[in-house]
Structures are given as structure tokens and as C-alpha cells.
Amino acid sequence: MIQYGKVYLVGSGPGDPELLTLKARRLIDSADVVVYDQLPGKMILDSIPAGTERIDAGKHAGDHTLRQDEINTVIIEKAREGKNVVRLKGGDPYMFGRGGEEAQELIEAGIEFEVVPGITSAIAAPAYAGIPVTHRDHASMVTFITGHEDPTKEESALDWETLAKFDGTIVIFMGVKMLERNVSELIKNGKDPQTPVALIERGTRPDQRVTIGVLENIASIAQEKKVKAPAITVIGNVVKLHDELGEQLLSD
């Protein structure tokens, strides 16, 4: 009987190495192969043991080292070689990380796998910026959306009319490229143009940067400040707490 290896879909958290879970650290240190994206960040990627096989599956806007189907194939092939594979992802594997798709492929291939949750940047990056995504005085609800949907979709799955009426915090993943469109949709559907917005680049890392504005001007401010991915967009009154709770952080 052929003995396959096991695949671990591991969330590395938002980038600060100290926010790796103990389990994630143990699995990275003991893996035969690590298939990684760029989102874990240099500090975490540099901590992969020297003798471990490393496969770069990094994805950048418009530039993918490996396509998703190629990543699936690599993970399965390495497991079939009897190797234990860590599929290392930024944040949490099941939070806009395509971990669910990879899990489905592993089931179809008959490969044993385990999901190792990670701290999502949607909560951690705002926290490091002094922005709690919920607060009794400002927001009792929070919603997470992707700012970069599957380009093969004929129509957006995002209901901008409902989002514009949402009386809570909106956190947008991967929204830098489509920032102008996203804020325009919210305003067009009735969201107050003066709603506070924060853009948090490289959240939780030493070079984290926070850019503050409101819906009607954040796109122009982002362009002026040359805001780049990876970044989280936070929309809502909780952003007002940045000045009070994030005053010890470097921000622009």
C-alpha cells in the first residue's frame, strides 16, 4: 500500500512572527516541504528551516508565480511522494485564502489534510493601528468582504446597496487596486461620504503604515501616499479611535 504524506493548510497570521500559533510554528519546523505565498512576509519565510524544500507559489496582482491549479498539483504531487507538506498562507487559510478550494482538491485526490487556523489580518492589522473592529459606542457588527473578486465572474457577488446601509464596520481584503471603485459604489448607494476610512499597509509588521481619510477622499489620498498592497481597508466610525488608541504607532 502506498503511504502518502499529509498536507497542512497553515495560516501564518498577519505578518508579525510572534503572532504565529504554536502549532503553525511546530509544523513549519518539521515539514518536508513548505509551499508558500508572499503574504506571510519575509520574517516568517526566513524562519523556514534551511533543509526544508521551499516552493514559491506567491501571488501578486497580475503576476502569479504559480496558477491555483498548478499550486494544487504541486501540493498533491509532494504528498504522493510521501512528504509532509505545509501549505503556508497569510492570515487564515479559510478567510479569502482559497484554503477551502485546496481542501476540496485534496479530498478528491485522497490526500489526508488538516487545517491550522491563523489570526486574520482583518482583525489584527486594525488592532495594531489602534482600531478595534467592534466597539460598544461605534459598531456592534462587522463584515468582511473581498475587494478583488474572481475575475471570471460575470457579475459581482457584492451587494453594494446592502453594504451602504450596513451600520457597522466594513473590512475589505485586497482592496487597494479597486479602492476607487469600491468607495464610489458605497457612496453611490447612499453611504455617507464623510464615513471614516483607514488603509493599513503591511499590518503588524515593523513597516506598517496607516493612512486615514473619509470615503469621498480616501482614493485620492491613497494615490498621493502611494499606498500599495498588501493592505486592509477599514470603513466605519471605529476608525475615529485610531487617534486615541494608535497614537504610539507611526502613521501617515
BELTATA-V18463 format. One line per field, one symbol per residue. burial: # if it has 24 or more other ideal C-beta (glycine too) atoms within 12 Angstrom, else .. Layout:
burial->???
This chain:
burial->....#############.##...##.##..###########..##..#...#.##.###........#..##.######...###########.#####..##.##....#.#######################..##..#######.........#.#..##.#.#############.##.###...#...###########..########.###.##....#.##############...#..#.#.
